[in-house]
Amino acid sequence: MTSVEERCRALRRLVERLRSPELAGDIVRRIREEVKAAKRALGVEVVRIMHVCGTHEHTITYYGLRSLLPESIELIAGPGCPVCIVPAREVDEAVKLALEEEVAVLTYGDMYRVPGSEVSLAQARARGAKVMVVYGFREAVRLAAKLRRDFVFFAVGFETTQPTVAAYLARGGLPKNLKLLVSYRLTVPAVRYVLNQPDIPLNGVIAPGHVSTITGAGAWSFLPREYGIPAAVAGFEPIDVLIAVLGILKMISRGRPSIFNEYSRAVTWEGNVLARKMVYEVFQVVDKDWRGIGVLPESGLKLKDAYSSYDARLEYNIKVSSWVDTRPGCRCPDVILGRAKPTDCPMFMKACTPEHPLGACMVSSEGTCSIWARYGGYSRLKVDEHGDLMGGAPSTRGAR
């Protein structure tokens, strides 16, 4: 057996372990015991834990983890979808470029259908605009180097996607015919904003694993230090999430809020120092608008002056004077902040569906509404009073 085959088998064994129903049942039983002490310590009937990652929400919903946990634990989806929070104004800028300038706009697949004030990039393409979906920034660079035309890359995302772009810029490796429409946001300021809202009480936070590979687990140390709230950096398999919940409950019940790095197989305390260094060499931190929420202090990035020649806004003098972030009745901003569940929105799976999204949360694979619409029906996945699994496989019908 080759070393590659051995590694593949080891990886399969790890995944099987992280999806083990038997192990999940054991952890759930421990959670059911630990939550009693956590409730007593907090003096509450429900322990509220927010996660900040669309992939975590996918895992929680797809595997029916909420139905495994006792009703005294509420898992809340927070601002973890990077395309859901892009303001309509910035989508409108990309649409304007694609329709009015002789450029091709390059975008990620989950950004392609996010609505602007009037149309999405997908709808703009149907009107004749040159819009192309790319898997990542490297593909954008290859296209620009290969084809003799002007390109604009719609640079969206959290800390995870920023280093690749920064590395090319810092090393002077961008073709001259490729510009950037920067729409980057930062996760830590968003979590801080949520915690400062009195109507969104939280008892713990599950920090995003992908983001934390860059920021490091230490980026979340402000949670116990400033807010007295425990946090767990978690991976993306069902067992990862359940262990994170158990770890948070233990910290609550013992009165010792701290940072628990459950995802230590990928995340260190310091994170990727080199990646962060390149990001802050190229970009500066600025106040940024979040879709339907408003301006959050120091929550976004813009190109530094030394790299302004790559700024599509300056190159094409883009002006969008008015925009509409949220359609009347849409509760996407409340869903993003954890104030509401998708089923609280009167449009959910009625006027707004994955096929005909009205809000950004219904578009992306990391959007809470989209996840609930596709995987929300888990009526057959239950546990008994001992935490043992009952019933058959989960339903795949959308939540209603």
N, C-alpha and C positions, 0 to 999 in steps of 0.2 A: 504494500500500500504506500502511495506517495505521500509526501508531507501535505500536499494540497488536499488530498482525499481525507487525511487524518483531521485536518483543520475543519473541513466541511462537516465531517461526522461529529466533531466536538461542538460545532456551532449548532447542528441539528439537535444534539442532546441538550444544549443550553436552552434553546427555544422551547423544546418539549417540556423542560423543567419549569420554565417561566410561564407556561400555559397549562400546567398540570391542575386538573380539577381537584385531585386529592389534596395537593398542597394548598390550593385556594381555600378548600373547606377548612383545613387546619388553621390557616391565618384568620379566616372569618370567625372561627370559634374564639380565637384569642382577642379579636377586635370586639366581639360582643361582651366579653368580660371587661376589657380595658375601657370601653366607652362608659361603663357605669361609674368608674372612678373619675373619669374625665368630666362627666356631667356634674358630679358632686363637687369637684374642684372649681368648676366654673359657675356653678349655681344655675345651670340652664337645662332645658329639656332636650335641646337639639344642638349638636356640635356642628358648626358650619366651617367647612374647609373648601377654600377656593383653589383651583388649579389655573395655570396661566399658559395653556398650550392647547392648540387645536388637536394635536395628535393624542394628547391625554384624553380629551373629550371623545375622540374616536374610539380609543381603547375602552373607556368607561362605558360608553353606550353600546358599542358593537358586541362586547363580551357581557353585557348586562350586569356590570358590577354594582350599580345602584340597587338592583333587586337582591343582590347577595348581602348587602350591608343592612344593619338594623335601621329602622326608620328614624332613630335618634341621631343619625349621621347624615348630613346633607352635603353632597359634593356639588360645588357651584362652578360653572364655567365662567372664567374671567376673560380679560382682554388678551387672548392668545392667538387670534387669527390675524396674520400680518396684512392680508389684502382687505379684510373686512373694515379696517380702520383708515384706509386711504380715503381722504376727502374727495367728494365728487368733483371739486375744483381741479384736483390733480389728474383725475381721469379725463376731465374735459380738456385739460392741456394736452394730454396724449392724443385724444380724438382730434383736436384742432390741428396738431402737427400732422397726423396721418391724412387728414382730409384737405388741408390747405397748403401744406408744404411738400416739396418734392423729396420726401424722406420716407423710409420704411421704419415703422415703429416695431421694436422687438419687445416681447413681453412673455411672462410666464403663463402657463396654461390656466391657472386658477385666477389670474388677473384679467384674462381675455374677456370674460363675460360679466365682470363687475360693472353695474350700471353707473354711468355718470349722471349729470343732471337730466339728460335726455336720452343718450344712447351709450352703449358700451363699445369697446374696441371691436368686438365681434360684429355688432350692428354697423359700425363704421366701415368695416371691411366689406360687408354686404352692399354698401353704398359706393364701393370702388376704392376705398382707402387701402394703402399698402400696409398691412399688419401681419406680422409673422410671429408664431409661437416658438419659443426656444426653451430647451430644457434647463439651461444655465448660462451664465455670463461667458464662459469659454466658447460656447457655441456662437454667441453673438460676436465675439472677437473674430472667430474663424470666418463667419459670413462677411463681416466688414472687410477683412483682409482679402477675401476671395472675389467679392463682387464690387464693381466700380459704380457705387451709388452711395448716397448718404443714409446713415442709419442713426436712430435714436433708441437707446436701451432704457426701458421704463424700469428704473432701479427701485424695487419695492422690497420690503422685508424687515425682519428684526436683525439682531446681532449676528445670526447664523450666516446670512447671505452677504453681509457687508465686506468681510475680509477678502473675498475673491476679487471684487471690483477694486478695493483699495490696493491689493498687491499689484495688479496690472498698472494702476496709475503711479504708484510709488516707484515702480521699476521702469516707467516710461514705455510700457509695452502696448499701448492702445493705438490702433490705426487712426489716422487723422480724420477719416470719414465716419467715425463713431462718436456720438455725443451721449450724454447721460441726462435723463430726466429723473432727478433724485427724489425719492419719496420714502426715505428710510426713517424708521421709528425705533425707539429704545423701550425695553420692557420694564426696567426697574422704575422709572418715573410713573409709568401707568399703574403699577401695583401700589406705589405710594399714594397716587391720586385716589384709588379705590379705598384705601385704608383711611383716608381723610374724609370720606363721605359718611356721615353719621347714620344714614339709612341703609348702609351695607355692612352690618356687623360680621366680623370674621374671627374665627378662633384658631385658624391655621392656614398655611399656604403650601401647596405642592408646586415647587418651582420647575420651570421648563428645562428638561434635560438637554435638548439641542442647544438652546441659548447658553446654558451653563457650561457647555464645553468651551465656549469662547470667554464668557464673563468670569467663570469660576464659581464654585459654590459660595465663596466669600462675598460675592456681590449681594447675597441675600442676608448678610449678617445684620443689616439694619432692621430686619423684621423683629428678632428677639431683643435687639439692643434698644430700639426706639419705640416699638409698639408692644413689646412683651408677647409676641406671637411666635410660635414654633414654625419652622419650615423644613420641608424635605425635598431635596432635589431627586427627582424620580426618572427612571427609564420608562419605556413605552409598552411593555408587556403587562398583562393582567396582574401577575405576581408582583411586578415592580410597584404598581399603583397601590395594591393592597398592603404591601410592606410599608410604603410611605404613609398610608393612613394609620397603620398600627404605630409607626414611629412617632407620628404627631400626637396621637392619643397618649402614648407613654409620657411624652414630654409635658403634656397638659396635666395629666394625673399626678405627676411628680413635682409639678410647679417649677420645672427647669426648662424654660423655652430656649431652644438652641437651633443649630442647623444640622440636619441629618442628611448626609450624602448617600442616599440609597444607590445612586447611579455611579458608584466609584469605578466601575469598569470602563467608564468613558469620561468622567468629570473629575477634575482635581480642584483643590481649594483655590489655586491661583488662576486656573483656566489657561487659555492659549495667549500667553503674554505677547508673543511675536505678532499674532493676528491683531490684537488690540492696538499694539504700537503702530502698525501700518494703517489701521483705520483712523487713528487720531493724528497721524501724519498728513492724511489726505482730507479728512473731514473735520468740521468743527461742530460742536453741540449747540443747538439752537432751540428756541421754543417752537413747537409745532402743533398744528391743528389736527385733531383726530375726528374722524367722521361722526357727525351727530353729537359729539361730546364737547368739543371746544378746544381751546389752546391749552396744552399741558406744558408747564415750564421744563425746559431742557430735556425734551422728549424726542428730539429728532436730530438729523444730521444735514449739513449742506457742505458743498465743496469749498475748500479754502481758496483764497484768492490765487494762490500759486497754480491751482488746477482749474481756474475759471474758464479756460479755453475749451474745456470739455463740457461745460454747462449748457444744456439745450435751451434753457430758459433765456440765457443771455444771447446765445447764438441766433435764436429765431425770434427773440423779443416777444415771447408768448404773453398774451394778456387775456385773462378771463375775468370779466367784471362782476358777474353774478352766477350763482350756482345753487343747486338744491341737493342737500345731503340725504334727506330722508323724506320718503313719500308720506302723506297724511295717513295716520293710523299705524304706520310701521314702528315696531318697538325694537328694532335692531340695536340702537344705542343702549337701551336698557339691558338687552341680552348680553351685549359685549361687557358691560360693567357688572353683570351678575345681579341686577335688580329684578330681572324677569327671566322666566324660562321661555323657550320658543312657543310652547303651548299657551302662554299668556297673551300672545299676539293674536288679534282678531283675524289677521291675514294668513296666519300659518296654515299651510296646506289647503288654503282656499284660493284667495287671489294670488298668493305667493307660494310657488312650488319650485322644485329644482329645475323643472323644464321651463318655467316662466318666473324667474326670480325678480322680485320688486326691491328687495333689500340685499345688501352685500353679504349678510350672514347666510343667505340661502344659496350662495354661489360656490364658494371655495370648499374643497374637501376638508378644510380645517374650520369652516364656519359652523357654529353650533346649530343653527336652524337646518342647514343642509345635512348635518350628521343625524339630527333627530328625525328629519324627514325620511332618510334612507334606512336608518337602523333603529328607530325608536321603539318598535313593538317587541317587548320581551315578556309578554304576559305568562309564558309557559316556563320561564326560568325562575325558580323559587328555591328558598332554603327552609328547612324546618327549624324548630326552636333550638336545635343543637348546632345549627350552622351547616348541616349536611345538604348537598344538592338534591333537588327534587325535580321531577318532571322531565320533559324532553328537551330537544334542542331549541334554541331561541328562534322566535319568529323573525322574518326579514321584512315584514310589512312596515310601511312608514307610520309614524305616530300620528294620531288624529286628535 
